[in-house]
Amino acid sequence: MKTYGTGTMVIEQPNPQDNPLDPYTRRGDGTLTTHLTAGAESLSTLRRDVRQVLLDAGVAEEIVHTAQLVLSELVGNAVRACGDGVPLIVEVEAGQDGIDLDVTDPEPTRLPQTDPSALDSADAESGRGLAIIDLLCEAVDIDVTAIGKRIHCLIPSP
């Protein structure tokens, strides 16, 4: 427990070893919002936390796996655009239309590109992730914001 200022506000701080995403993660009924530094450990924890939040909200296992795949691709794209350790904001919300998934990174000028090669092409070096996301999601929007770029995906409900 830490006390700040005059002691009128007391904030319980979780042990970051328990979950590397805390204390910057907020969970609600079918929602998760987190600020994180991208890395193997934080992605693993993020995938686990998203899985739990979605399962707790009654989302089907198959759709949870799809959300984890889309999330991994978006975080991977952000790391390729910005480098290891990039600060990200991830928002996930299970709703009636499906799962809204947003990833915001600080680089507004490096937008993801789809490789024109076929998905099963041995010659394609990159760019398949966005094509896969397009197949799995009903909508994919890329917005430049005041803090970088936000990629929004809607994974439809079955």
C-alpha positions in Angstrom: 0.0 0.0 0.0 1.3 3.5 -0.9 0.1 6.8 0.3 0.4 9.9 -1.9 0.2 13.6 -1.1 -1.4 14.4 2.2 -2.5 10.9 2.7 -6.1 11.5 1.7 -5.8 8.9 -1.2 -4.6 5.4 -0.7 -3.9 3.2 -3.7 -3.4 -0.5 -3.4 -0.7 -1.5 -5.9 -0.6 -5.1 -7.0 2.7 -6.9 -7.2 3.8 -6.6 -10.9 5.3 -10.1 -10.7 1.7 -11.4 -10.3 0.7 -10.0 -13.6 3.0 -7.8 -15.8 0.0 -5.9 -17.2 -1.2 -4.7 -13.8 -1.8 -2.0 -12.5 -2.6 -0.7 -15.9 -5.4 -3.1 -16.7 -9.1 -2.6 -16.1 -11.5 -5.5 -16.4 -15.2 -5.3 -16.6 -18.1 -7.5 -17.7 -16.7 -8.7 -21.0 -14.2 -5.9 -21.3 -10.5 -5.5 -20.8 -8.4 -2.3 -21.3 -4.7 -2.4 -20.7 -1.6 -0.2 -21.3 1.5 -2.4 -21.8 5.0 -2.6 -23.1 5.0 -5.2 -25.9 7.2 -8.2 -25.2 6.9 -12.0 -25.2 5.9 -12.1 -21.5 3.3 -9.3 -21.7 1.8 -10.8 -24.9 1.5 -14.2 -23.2 -0.2 -12.6 -20.2 -2.4 -10.5 -22.4 -3.6 -13.5 -24.4 -4.4 -15.4 -21.1 -6.2 -12.4 -19.6 -8.3 -11.8 -22.8 -9.2 -15.5 -22.9 -10.4 -15.4 -19.3 -12.4 -12.2 -19.7 -14.1 -13.5 -22.9 -14.8 -16.9 -21.5 -16.3 -15.3 -18.3 -18.5 -13.2 -20.6 -19.9 -16.4 -22.2 -18.0 -16.1 -25.5 -17.6 -19.4 -27.4 -14.2 -21.1 -27.2 -13.7 -20.9 -31.0 -14.3 -17.1 -31.0 -11.9 -16.7 -28.1 -9.2 -18.4 -30.1 -10.0 -16.1 -33.1 -9.7 -13.1 -30.8 -6.3 -14.3 -29.5 -5.0 -14.9 -33.0 -6.1 -11.4 -34.2 -4.7 -9.8 -31.1 -1.3 -11.6 -31.6 -1.2 -10.4 -35.2 -2.0 -6.8 -34.3 0.6 -6.7 -31.5 3.2 -8.3 -33.8 2.4 -5.6 -36.4 3.0 -2.9 -33.8 6.3 -4.4 -32.8 7.4 -4.6 -36.4 6.4 -1.0 -37.0 7.8 0.4 -33.7 10.3 -2.1 -32.3 10.4 -4.3 -29.2 9.2 -2.6 -26.0 6.7 -0.4 -27.8 4.0 1.0 -25.5 0.5 -0.2 -26.5 -3.1 0.3 -25.5 -5.3 -2.7 -26.0 -9.0 -2.7 -25.6 -11.3 -5.7 -25.9 -15.1 -5.7 -25.5 -17.5 -8.6 -26.0 -20.8 -7.3 -27.3 -23.9 -8.5 -29.1 -22.4 -8.0 -32.6 -19.2 -9.8 -31.6 -15.8 -8.8 -30.1 -14.4 -5.3 -30.6 -10.6 -5.4 -30.4 -8.5 -2.3 -30.6 -4.7 -1.9 -30.5 -3.1 1.5 -30.4 0.6 2.1 -31.0 2.5 5.4 -31.0 3.6 5.3 -34.7 1.0 7.1 -37.0 3.1 7.0 -40.2 3.8 3.2 -40.5 0.5 1.7 -41.4 0.2 -2.1 -41.9 0.4 -3.3 -45.5 -1.0 -6.4 -47.1 1.3 -8.4 -49.3 -0.4 -9.0 -52.7 1.0 -12.6 -52.6 -1.4 -15.4 -52.0 -1.7 -16.5 -48.4 -0.1 -19.9 -49.2 2.7 -18.4 -51.2 6.2 -19.6 -50.3 7.5 -16.3 -51.7 5.6 -14.0 -49.3 7.9 -12.6 -46.7 5.3 -10.7 -44.7 1.9 -9.1 -45.0 -0.1 -12.3 -44.4 -1.2 -11.3 -40.9 -3.4 -8.5 -42.2 -4.9 -10.8 -44.9 -5.7 -13.3 -42.2 -7.2 -10.6 -40.0 -9.4 -9.5 -43.0 -10.7 -13.1 -43.3 -11.5 -13.5 -39.6 -13.0 -10.0 -39.0 -16.2 -8.4 -40.2 -14.6 -5.0 -40.1 -11.0 -3.7 -39.9 -10.5 0.1 -39.5 -7.2 2.0 -39.1 -7.3 5.4 -37.7 -4.5 7.9 -37.1 -5.1 9.5 -33.7 -3.4 12.2 -31.6 -1.3 9.5 -29.9 -0.5 7.3 -32.9 -2.6 4.8 -34.8 -5.5 2.7 -33.7 -6.4 -0.5 -35.4 -10.0 -1.6 -34.7 -11.3 -5.1 -35.6 -14.8 -6.5 -35.2 -14.8 -10.3 -34.8 -18.4 -11.3 -35.6 -20.6 -13.4 -33.3 -21.5 -16.7 -35.0 
